[in-house]
Amino acid sequence: MVAGRPIPILITGHHALLADTLATTLETRTDLDVAVCALDTLREAVERHAPRLVIFDHRHRASAATTRLGVLRNDYPTLRTLFVGLDIARDADVLTHASAIGWVSSRSSLREFLHVMHHALTHSRSEGLLCCGHAGRELVEQIQRRAARQRQEERSTTLTSRERQILALIGAARSNRDIARRLNLSEHTVKNHMSRILRKLEVKDRHTAMTVARRRGWLEEAVPRPVDS
């Protein structure tokens, strides 16, 4: 962060009116450069504004939105996400999935929100989850336990050498037909391998599978040579 330069902050969420209201409040501060975007254009907005912090107004459960945030965090590891209005008792997994830096209850005051937001700009995830207001210690510990279990599951989940080869070829923009030819397999077998990969990694598409595999260091082996026809 450069001294004297406004800090870029991006606000998004399910309710445009609430996001705009929050942005109007923050725009009174000269040390912040505030932008608002719809969830559908979140990635483009992150690329355009390079925000230090993304504030996500989350007033109801929306797995598609939180999945999008999780994928975005994989692509931008330094991105910080602060959730507002989340029902933490019901949706604690959302914070873990999106690697949130903190959350603010919908019952918190503006002063409490600004306090958490200020610390979210410099806080390290290793220091724990930022929270305020009516957050109970047991709920915060619940999230930390879930995160620890998730890390353990990631360490225990692995791919076979064949599955890693297929992912490496997908990363090289190869089609199922090309992968089948290069590995001397049928296309049906390649599709079955891909389905198992998605189930193991608990993701829904190839792009996310590639992101997870790279993060865990599973794609270091060489891409196999083409099979002579």
Kinemage of the C-alpha trace (Angstrom):
@kinemage 1
@onewidth
@group {chain A} dominant
@subgroup {mainchain}
@vectorlist {calphas} color= white
{ca met a 1} P 0.000 0.000 0.000
{ca val a 2} L 1.484 3.338 -1.073
{ca ala a 3} L 1.257 6.192 1.427
{ca gly a 4} L -1.224 8.837 0.346
{ca arg a 5} L -2.856 6.664 -2.301
{ca pro a 6} L -6.514 5.688 -1.688
{ca ile a 7} L -7.038 2.009 -0.883
{ca pro a 8} L -9.145 0.250 -3.558
{ca ile a 9} L -12.201 -1.497 -2.120
{ca leu a 10} L -14.824 -3.410 -4.101
{ca ile a 11} L -18.383 -3.975 -2.848
{ca thr a 12} L -20.616 -6.689 -4.250
{ca gly a 13} L -23.550 -8.813 -3.137
{ca his a 14} L -27.124 -9.895 -3.681
{ca his a 15} L -28.801 -6.543 -3.024
{ca ala a 16} L -27.772 -3.581 -5.196
{ca leu a 17} L -29.503 -1.045 -2.940
{ca leu a 18} L -27.637 -2.191 0.170
{ca ala a 19} L -24.331 -2.317 -1.685
{ca asp a 20} L -24.855 1.189 -3.065
{ca thr a 21} L -25.792 2.489 0.379
{ca leu a 22} L -22.631 1.015 1.897
{ca ala a 23} L -20.549 2.462 -0.935
{ca thr a 24} L -22.068 5.926 -0.408
{ca thr a 25} L -21.115 5.731 3.266
{ca leu a 26} L -17.527 4.716 2.538
{ca glu a 27} L -17.041 7.242 -0.265
{ca thr a 28} L -16.985 10.020 2.336
{ca arg a 29} L -13.542 8.748 3.323
{ca thr a 30} L -10.723 10.200 1.225
{ca asp a 31} L -8.406 7.282 2.044
{ca leu a 32} L -10.648 4.814 0.171
{ca asp a 33} L -11.322 4.291 -3.540
{ca val a 34} L -14.710 2.520 -3.534
{ca ala a 35} L -16.309 0.669 -6.443
{ca val a 36} L -19.500 -1.405 -6.683
{ca cys a 37} L -20.183 -4.324 -9.020
{ca ala a 38} L -22.755 -7.048 -9.579
{ca leu a 39} L -21.852 -10.637 -8.753
{ca asp a 40} L -21.980 -11.545 -12.438
{ca thr a 41} L -19.177 -9.078 -13.195
{ca leu a 42} L -17.102 -9.708 -10.069
{ca arg a 43} L -14.106 -11.228 -11.857
{ca glu a 44} L -13.937 -8.382 -14.390
{ca ala a 45} L -14.228 -5.841 -11.573
{ca val a 46} L -11.402 -7.471 -9.615
{ca glu a 47} L -9.179 -7.427 -12.700
{ca arg a 48} L -10.063 -3.783 -13.386
{ca his a 49} L -9.828 -2.320 -9.872
{ca ala a 50} L -7.310 -4.685 -8.191
{ca pro a 51} L -9.053 -4.218 -4.822
{ca arg a 52} L -7.266 -4.622 -1.523
{ca leu a 53} L -10.541 -5.835 -0.034
{ca val a 54} L -13.815 -7.238 -1.402
{ca ile a 55} L -16.834 -6.566 0.811
{ca phe a 56} L -19.558 -9.111 0.130
{ca asp a 57} L -23.092 -8.321 1.273
{ca his a 58} L -24.452 -11.807 1.910
{ca arg a 59} L -28.044 -11.769 3.243
{ca his a 60} L -29.082 -15.278 2.307
{ca arg a 61} L -27.524 -18.611 1.384
{ca ala a 62} L -26.286 -18.699 -2.201
{ca ser a 63} L -23.895 -21.547 -2.981
{ca ala a 64} L -23.267 -20.358 -6.554
{ca ala a 65} L -22.091 -16.954 -5.359
{ca thr a 66} L -19.799 -18.336 -2.655
{ca thr a 67} L -18.402 -20.912 -5.081
{ca arg a 68} L -17.568 -18.048 -7.441
{ca leu a 69} L -15.769 -16.262 -4.617
{ca gly a 70} L -13.868 -19.431 -3.726
{ca val a 71} L -12.662 -19.874 -7.301
{ca leu a 72} L -11.713 -16.202 -7.454
{ca arg a 73} L -9.636 -16.573 -4.289
{ca asn a 74} L -7.792 -19.500 -5.875
{ca asp a 75} L -6.888 -17.303 -8.855
{ca tyr a 76} L -6.052 -14.275 -6.675
{ca pro a 77} L -4.486 -15.691 -3.470
{ca thr a 78} L -3.903 -12.268 -1.897
{ca leu a 79} L -7.521 -11.183 -2.318
{ca arg a 80} L -9.252 -10.385 0.986
{ca thr a 81} L -12.992 -10.970 1.446
{ca leu a 82} L -15.109 -9.472 4.225
{ca phe a 83} L -18.654 -10.822 4.596
{ca val a 84} L -21.528 -8.658 5.831
{ca gly a 85} L -24.909 -9.988 6.979
{ca leu a 86} L -23.998 -13.683 6.913
{ca asp a 87} L -25.925 -16.029 9.210
{ca ile a 88} L -22.802 -17.547 10.699
{ca ala a 89} L -24.674 -20.159 12.720
{ca arg a 90} L -26.127 -21.576 9.493
{ca asp a 91} L -23.510 -20.669 6.894
{ca ala a 92} L -20.166 -21.057 8.654
{ca asp a 93} L -18.942 -23.213 5.763
{ca val a 94} L -19.318 -20.227 3.421
{ca leu a 95} L -16.546 -18.336 5.209
{ca thr a 96} L -14.239 -21.342 4.998
{ca his a 97} L -14.974 -21.994 1.325
{ca ala a 98} L -14.368 -18.377 0.341
{ca ser a 99} L -11.280 -18.075 2.604
{ca ala a 100} L -12.803 -14.981 4.210
{ca ile a 101} L -10.690 -12.602 6.251
{ca gly a 102} L -13.668 -11.726 8.455
{ca trp a 103} L -17.382 -11.167 8.828
{ca val a 104} L -19.725 -8.581 10.300
{ca ser a 105} L -23.159 -9.403 11.662
{ca ser a 106} L -26.157 -7.588 10.180
{ca arg a 107} L -26.886 -6.431 13.740
{ca ser a 108} L -23.510 -4.696 14.076
{ca ser a 109} L -23.228 -0.927 14.140
{ca leu a 110} L -21.506 1.150 11.465
{ca arg a 111} L -18.714 1.841 13.931
{ca glu a 112} L -18.186 -1.886 14.468
{ca phe a 113} L -18.194 -2.515 10.721
{ca leu a 114} L -15.608 0.216 10.089
{ca his a 115} L -13.461 -1.197 12.892
{ca val a 116} L -13.433 -4.681 11.329
{ca met a 117} L -12.939 -3.298 7.820
{ca his a 118} L -9.914 -1.285 8.944
{ca his a 119} L -8.263 -4.357 10.480
{ca ala a 120} L -9.199 -6.520 7.468
{ca leu a 121} L -6.876 -4.419 5.306
{ca thr a 122} L -3.790 -5.544 7.229
{ca his a 123} L -4.945 -8.663 9.092
{ca ser a 124} L -3.357 -12.046 8.337
{ca arg a 125} L -5.583 -15.128 8.004
{ca ser a 126} L -3.146 -17.007 10.208
{ca glu a 127} L -4.213 -14.697 13.049
{ca gly a 128} L -7.772 -16.039 12.891
{ca leu a 129} L -11.112 -14.772 11.629
{ca leu a 130} L -12.001 -11.137 12.259
{ca cys a 131} L -15.454 -10.570 13.740
{ca cys a 132} L -17.403 -8.196 15.935
{ca gly a 133} L -20.784 -7.482 17.430
{ca his a 134} L -22.773 -10.569 18.357
{ca ala a 135} L -20.268 -13.164 17.154
{ca gly a 136} L -20.014 -15.933 19.751
{ca arg a 137} L -16.674 -17.506 20.540
{ca glu a 138} L -18.125 -20.991 20.005
{ca leu a 139} L -19.184 -20.105 16.457
{ca val a 140} L -15.754 -18.724 15.596
{ca glu a 141} L -14.135 -21.861 16.989
{ca gln a 142} L -16.560 -23.926 14.903
{ca ile a 143} L -15.299 -22.231 11.745
{ca gln a 144} L -11.690 -22.770 12.767
{ca arg a 145} L -12.359 -26.460 13.404
{ca arg a 146} L -14.004 -26.807 9.992
{ca ala a 147} L -11.058 -25.099 8.341
{ca ala a 148} L -8.653 -27.460 10.103
{ca arg a 149} L -10.684 -30.482 8.941
{ca gln a 150} L -10.711 -29.130 5.395
{ca arg a 151} L -6.918 -28.757 5.410
{ca gln a 152} L -6.599 -32.310 6.696
{ca glu a 153} L -8.914 -33.598 3.959
{ca glu a 154} L -6.887 -31.748 1.329
{ca arg a 155} L -3.725 -33.450 2.559
{ca ser a 156} L -5.380 -36.864 2.519
{ca thr a 157} L -7.057 -36.441 -0.890
{ca thr a 158} L -4.775 -37.373 -3.740
{ca leu a 159} L -4.952 -38.189 -7.433
{ca thr a 160} L -3.534 -41.199 -9.234
{ca ser a 161} L -0.673 -40.688 -11.681
{ca arg a 162} L -3.109 -41.223 -14.567
{ca glu a 163} L -5.511 -38.602 -13.195
{ca arg a 164} L -2.636 -36.131 -12.866
{ca gln a 165} L -1.585 -36.822 -16.429
{ca ile a 166} L -5.109 -36.103 -17.638
{ca leu a 167} L -5.255 -32.847 -15.661
{ca ala a 168} L -1.868 -31.811 -17.052
{ca leu a 169} L -3.125 -32.367 -20.592
{ca ile a 170} L -6.322 -30.452 -19.850
{ca gly a 171} L -4.111 -27.613 -18.658
{ca ala a 172} L -2.420 -27.740 -22.052
{ca ala a 173} L -5.848 -27.101 -23.657
{ca arg a 174} L -6.223 -30.645 -24.957
{ca ser a 175} L -9.622 -32.096 -25.839
{ca asn a 176} L -10.878 -35.443 -24.542
{ca arg a 177} L -10.211 -36.953 -27.973
{ca asp a 178} L -6.631 -35.685 -28.016
{ca ile a 179} L -6.035 -36.856 -24.444
{ca ala a 180} L -7.366 -40.312 -25.335
{ca arg a 181} L -5.021 -40.519 -28.304
{ca arg a 182} L -1.971 -39.342 -26.378
{ca leu a 183} L -2.581 -41.785 -23.507
{ca asn a 184} L -3.816 -44.637 -25.704
{ca leu a 185} L -7.223 -44.657 -23.985
{ca ser a 186} L -10.801 -44.446 -25.167
{ca glu a 187} L -12.669 -41.141 -24.864
{ca his a 188} L -15.125 -42.882 -22.564
{ca thr a 189} L -12.287 -43.809 -20.189
{ca val a 190} L -10.998 -40.232 -20.217
{ca lys a 191} L -14.475 -38.948 -19.322
{ca asn a 192} L -14.702 -41.463 -16.468
{ca his a 193} L -11.324 -40.323 -15.128
{ca met a 194} L -12.446 -36.703 -15.295
{ca ser a 195} L -15.658 -37.490 -13.410
{ca arg a 196} L -13.642 -39.179 -10.650
{ca ile a 197} L -11.286 -36.197 -10.468
{ca leu a 198} L -14.196 -33.782 -10.004
{ca arg a 199} L -15.724 -35.993 -7.302
{ca lys a 200} L -12.422 -36.333 -5.441
{ca leu a 201} L -11.779 -32.600 -5.482
{ca glu a 202} L -15.450 -31.778 -4.837
{ca val a 203} L -15.563 -29.270 -7.697
{ca lys a 204} L -17.929 -28.881 -10.642
{ca asp a 205} L -15.714 -28.007 -13.600
{ca arg a 206} L -12.285 -28.531 -15.146
{ca his a 207} L -11.086 -24.995 -14.535
{ca thr a 208} L -11.617 -25.288 -10.778
{ca ala a 209} L -10.037 -28.764 -10.736
{ca met a 210} L -6.940 -27.346 -12.443
{ca thr a 211} L -6.747 -24.499 -9.939
{ca val a 212} L -6.958 -26.882 -6.976
{ca ala a 213} L -4.407 -29.286 -8.466
{ca arg a 214} L -1.903 -26.498 -9.123
{ca arg a 215} L -2.328 -25.117 -5.607
{ca arg a 216} L -1.614 -28.547 -4.122
{ca gly a 217} L 1.406 -29.111 -6.347
{ca trp a 218} L 0.037 -32.154 -8.174
{ca leu a 219} L 0.954 -31.123 -11.710
{ca glu a 220} L 4.715 -31.044 -11.451
{ca glu a 221} L 5.261 -34.237 -13.417
{ca ala a 222} L 5.892 -33.994 -17.138
{ca val a 223} L 3.114 -34.197 -19.680
{ca pro a 224} L 3.355 -37.608 -21.411
{ca arg a 225} L 4.686 -37.843 -24.963
{ca pro a 226} L 2.243 -38.472 -27.811
{ca val a 227} L 1.533 -42.103 -28.607
{ca asp a 228} L 2.642 -43.056 -32.088
{ca ser a 229} L -0.261 -44.062 -34.308
